Every structure is written in C-alpha cells, then in structure tokens.
Amino acid sequence: MFVVDASLFASIIVKDEFYERAKRFLFEHLGFDLVTVDLAFIEAANVLWKHALIHGRIPRNACEGLAVRLGELIRNSCSKIYCACEFLSEALGRALDFGITVYDAVYVVLALKHNCKIASFDERLKSKLEEKGLDIICFP
C-alpha cells in the first residue's frame, strides 16, 4: 500500500516535469491499495491555482475543467480516501515534532498507521523526515 500525496495527482493534471513518472506510478499500482486523504483534493487544486495565477502555464478558463478531471483522477486512483480530520490532533503533534506542515503531517500519520510509504515528489518533506530517522517517502 502507498499513501499518495497531492503532488502526484497535481503532476498529472498540470503535466509538469514529473508527469510521466506520476502517470506510470499510478498505472502500475492501480491493482494495489493506493490511499490518500481528502486534503489531496484541495492541495492539488491549489497547484492548479498556482499554475494559472502565478506561473501563467494554465489558462484561467481551463481550471474548472481541470479541477473536475483532478477529482475524477483522485477518486478513481485510490481504494480509500480518508478524512483528514481523523488524524488532526496526531498530525499537529507530528508537524511540531518533525518541523513540517500539518498538511504534510496528515499524510505521514496515515502512512505510519498503515506501515507503508508515501508516494510523493516533495523533496523537502523527504529530507525533513530523513533527518528524523523516517524513510517513508517513495519518489516514483
């Protein structure tokens, strides 16, 4: 099982430098348990916002359709989508302990609960967790 963070889903929708790797990873693991948290919808949509408003890579009028595709991608890729609020208090504690955001800590808590890795392109998170002795990030 893998906990998939928003970076993989966003890469597929915005077709960034990780697009091919993200697509291949999801395709190869569809028969396995891929899980995420509902927060992934918001985080990945924020990437659309950033690419439209800040980077100008996506036309603003395309964002609504891409958001629909994003939702379908997440729902169709994961066998289960957990509610982030289930992990809120533990995630806050882990965020403080590890020096990471609560957003990232939700994925960490879910991975630790299921004794699995997080599929992510977040190099900063990988580095922070490794500093704390956790090797739980898988770069597809």
Secondary structure, DSSP 4 states (H G I P E B T S, - for coil): -EEEPHHHHHHHHHT-TTHHHHHHHHHHHTTS-EEEETHHHHHHHHHHHIIIIIS--S-GGGHHHHHHHHHHHHHHH-SEEE-GGGGHHHHHHHHHHHT--HHHHHHHHHHHHHT-EEE---HHHHHHHHHTT---EE--
